[in-house]
Amino acid sequence: MARVIPAVVTGLLALAAAPAVQAAKAPDAYTGYADLAAHESEGKDYRRVQRLPKKARVAHIAIHGGAIEPPTTQLADHAAGDRHAFYSFEGLKSSGNSALHITSTRFDEPKGRQVVAAVDYTVSWHAAAGTKATTYVGGRDRRLAKRVATALRAAGFTVAASTPKELNGDSPANIANRNRRGMGVQLELSKGQREQFFADGNLSRAWIADPAHRTRAFYRYVAAVNSVLP
């Protein structure tokens, strides 16, 4: 006789088997940059880094950089190089850097806004949870997002067929979409994917700060993204 499994148990089993997309996050500690700056010390708890070449049309940004969502700073910085604009808001605390997280739709730090407003295209680098190496591609620039996804797959990386609502980055208020064209691309890289970019899968602050620890996958990934940008 076949064993009957209650529907509620079946549902729980399905949830347990589903891959983790992003760990549940607590609400932001601060309502925006002014609130954060009033409670945290620049140069000690966080720093802001930017480059804006005169003729740059693209900006690579890491608004949750440093130890907030490693290694988004390193990815955005290398992707920008000398040609594209670069911006990073970096957590420097010895611990508790998640308190410096300001969600993309409320990220109003003036220097970051200035960099993005000066260009036509934006690639915003973020970290997602999940042990499987996966990238979730979002943003309002759907045409460019599709091209980025195609380039990543061609380079051997896994791109999710769909992007969950909480990661899709399609709000007009999202800083990725506040460039001159009003639309950008948001990349959410799982932990499994980010670990592939560094020897031993080590994502500690000191380890990822040394370019010698980067794997070929790091450079191949960035090159794939840049290959479809203007």
C-alpha positions as CSV (number, residue, x, y, z in Angstrom):
1,M,0.0,0.0,0.0
2,A,1.4,3.4,-1.0
3,R,2.3,5.7,1.9
4,V,0.4,9.0,2.0
5,I,2.4,12.0,2.9
6,P,0.4,15.0,4.3
7,A,0.3,18.0,2.0
8,V,1.9,20.2,4.7
9,V,4.8,17.9,5.1
10,T,5.3,17.8,1.3
11,G,5.3,21.6,1.2
12,L,7.9,21.7,3.9
13,L,10.1,19.2,2.2
14,A,9.9,21.2,-1.0
15,L,10.9,24.4,0.7
16,A,13.9,22.6,2.3
17,A,15.0,21.3,-1.0
18,A,14.8,24.7,-2.8
19,P,18.1,26.4,-3.3
20,A,18.8,29.5,-1.2
21,V,18.6,32.7,-3.2
22,Q,19.3,35.2,-0.5
23,A,19.4,35.0,3.2
24,A,16.7,36.9,5.0
25,K,18.0,40.3,5.8
26,A,17.2,42.4,8.8
27,P,15.9,45.9,8.0
28,D,18.6,48.5,7.3
29,A,20.0,50.1,10.5
30,Y,19.9,53.5,8.8
31,T,17.3,55.3,6.6
32,G,19.9,56.7,4.3
33,Y,23.4,58.1,4.0
34,A,22.9,61.2,6.2
35,D,21.6,59.0,9.0
36,L,24.5,56.6,8.6
37,A,27.1,59.4,8.5
38,A,25.7,60.8,11.7
39,H,26.5,57.6,13.6
40,E,29.5,56.1,11.8
41,S,33.0,57.5,11.2
42,E,34.2,57.9,7.7
43,G,37.8,56.5,7.3
44,K,37.3,54.3,10.3
45,D,33.9,52.5,9.8
46,Y,33.5,53.1,6.1
47,R,35.0,54.9,3.1
48,R,33.8,56.2,-0.3
49,V,36.0,55.6,-3.4
50,Q,35.2,56.9,-6.9
51,R,36.8,57.5,-10.3
52,L,35.1,59.3,-13.1
53,P,37.0,59.6,-16.3
54,K,35.8,62.5,-18.5
55,K,34.5,60.4,-21.4
56,A,33.2,57.5,-19.3
57,R,29.8,56.2,-20.5
58,V,29.7,53.2,-18.1
59,A,29.9,53.0,-14.3
60,H,30.7,49.9,-12.3
61,I,29.5,50.4,-8.8
62,A,29.6,48.4,-5.5
63,I,27.3,50.2,-3.0
64,H,27.7,47.3,-0.5
65,G,31.4,47.0,-1.0
66,G,34.3,46.3,1.3
67,A,33.3,43.9,4.1
68,I,29.6,44.5,3.5
69,E,29.3,42.2,0.5
70,P,32.7,40.9,-0.5
71,P,34.2,40.9,-3.1
72,T,31.9,43.3,-4.9
73,T,34.5,46.2,-4.6
74,Q,37.2,44.1,-6.2
75,L,34.9,43.0,-9.1
76,A,33.6,46.5,-9.8
77,D,37.1,48.1,-9.5
78,H,38.7,45.6,-11.9
79,A,35.7,45.9,-14.3
80,A,36.0,49.6,-14.4
81,G,39.7,49.8,-15.0
82,D,40.9,53.1,-16.5
83,R,38.1,53.3,-19.0
84,H,34.9,53.2,-17.1
85,A,33.7,55.1,-14.0
86,F,34.0,53.3,-10.6
87,Y,32.3,53.9,-7.3
88,S,32.4,51.9,-4.1
89,F,30.9,52.4,-0.6
90,E,33.1,50.1,1.6
91,G,32.6,48.7,5.0
92,L,35.8,48.8,7.1
93,K,34.6,47.6,10.5
94,S,36.3,44.6,12.1
95,S,32.8,43.1,12.5
96,G,29.2,44.1,12.0
97,N,29.6,45.6,8.6
98,S,26.0,44.6,7.7
99,A,24.9,47.6,9.7
100,L,26.3,49.8,6.9
101,H,24.0,48.3,4.3
102,I,21.6,50.8,2.7
103,T,19.3,49.1,0.2
104,S,19.6,50.1,-3.4
105,T,16.3,51.9,-3.6
106,R,17.3,54.2,-0.7
107,F,21.0,54.5,-1.4
108,D,21.4,58.3,-1.6
109,E,25.1,58.8,-0.9
110,P,26.0,62.0,-2.9
111,K,29.2,60.9,-4.5
112,G,27.7,57.6,-5.7
113,R,24.7,59.4,-7.1
114,Q,27.0,61.9,-8.9
115,V,29.0,59.1,-10.5
116,V,25.9,57.3,-11.7
117,A,24.2,60.4,-12.9
118,A,27.2,61.3,-15.1
119,V,27.0,58.1,-17.3
120,D,24.6,56.3,-19.7
121,Y,25.1,52.7,-18.4
122,T,25.4,51.2,-15.0
123,V,26.5,47.8,-13.7
124,S,25.8,47.4,-10.0
125,W,27.6,44.5,-8.3
126,H,25.9,42.7,-5.4
127,A,26.2,39.5,-3.3
128,A,23.5,36.9,-2.9
129,A,23.4,33.8,-0.8
130,G,23.5,30.2,-2.1
131,T,26.2,27.6,-2.3
132,K,25.5,26.9,-6.0
133,A,27.5,29.1,-8.3
134,T,24.8,31.3,-9.9
135,T,24.2,34.8,-11.1
136,Y,20.9,36.6,-11.0
137,V,20.7,39.4,-13.6
138,G,18.3,42.2,-13.2
139,G,17.9,45.9,-13.7
140,R,15.6,48.1,-15.9
141,D,18.0,47.9,-18.9
142,R,16.5,44.5,-19.9
143,R,18.2,44.5,-23.3
144,L,21.7,44.9,-21.8
145,A,20.9,42.6,-19.0
146,K,20.0,39.9,-21.5
147,R,23.3,40.5,-23.4
148,V,25.2,40.2,-20.1
149,A,23.5,37.0,-19.2
150,T,24.2,35.5,-22.7
151,A,27.9,36.6,-22.4
152,L,28.3,35.0,-19.0
153,R,26.7,31.7,-20.1
154,A,29.0,31.7,-23.2
155,A,32.0,32.1,-20.8
156,G,30.9,29.0,-18.8
157,F,29.0,30.6,-15.9
158,T,25.5,29.7,-14.7
159,V,22.9,32.4,-14.9
160,A,19.5,31.9,-13.4
161,A,16.6,31.6,-15.8
162,S,14.6,34.0,-13.7
163,T,15.4,36.5,-11.0
164,P,13.4,36.7,-7.8
165,K,11.5,39.9,-7.2
166,E,13.8,40.9,-4.2
167,L,16.8,40.8,-6.5
168,N,15.5,42.1,-9.8
169,G,16.6,45.7,-9.3
170,D,13.9,47.1,-11.6
171,S,12.7,50.0,-9.4
172,P,13.3,53.5,-10.9
173,A,14.6,54.4,-7.4
174,N,17.4,51.8,-7.5
175,I,20.7,53.6,-7.9
176,A,21.6,51.3,-10.8
177,N,18.7,52.9,-12.7
178,R,19.5,56.5,-12.0
179,N,21.9,57.1,-14.8
180,R,21.2,59.4,-17.8
181,R,19.1,56.7,-19.5
182,G,17.2,55.8,-16.4
183,M,18.0,52.1,-16.6
184,G,20.9,49.9,-15.6
185,V,22.0,46.3,-14.9
186,Q,22.1,44.7,-11.4
187,L,24.2,41.6,-10.9
188,E,23.6,39.4,-7.8
189,L,26.3,36.8,-7.4
190,S,25.7,33.8,-5.1
191,K,28.3,33.0,-2.5
192,G,29.2,29.8,-4.4
193,Q,30.0,31.9,-7.5
194,R,32.0,34.5,-5.5
195,E,34.1,31.7,-3.9
196,Q,35.2,30.6,-7.3
197,F,37.0,33.9,-7.9
198,F,39.6,33.3,-5.1
199,A,42.0,30.5,-4.3
200,D,40.6,28.2,-1.6
201,G,37.2,29.9,-1.9
202,N,38.4,32.4,0.7
203,L,36.4,35.6,0.9
204,S,38.0,37.1,4.0
205,R,39.0,40.8,3.7
206,A,42.7,40.4,3.7
207,W,42.6,37.5,1.3
208,I,40.5,39.2,-1.4
209,A,42.5,42.4,-1.1
210,D,45.5,40.6,-2.7
211,P,45.1,40.3,-6.5
212,A,47.5,37.3,-6.4
213,H,44.7,35.2,-4.9
214,R,42.3,35.8,-7.8
215,T,41.5,32.8,-10.0
216,R,41.1,32.8,-13.7
217,A,37.4,32.7,-13.2
218,F,37.5,36.2,-11.7
219,Y,39.1,37.6,-14.8
220,R,37.0,35.6,-17.2
221,Y,33.8,36.7,-15.5
222,V,34.6,40.4,-15.6
223,A,35.8,40.1,-19.2
224,A,32.4,38.5,-20.1
225,V,30.5,41.4,-18.6
226,N,32.6,44.1,-20.2
227,S,32.5,42.4,-23.6
228,V,28.9,43.6,-24.1
229,L,29.3,47.1,-22.7
230,P,29.7,50.2,-24.9
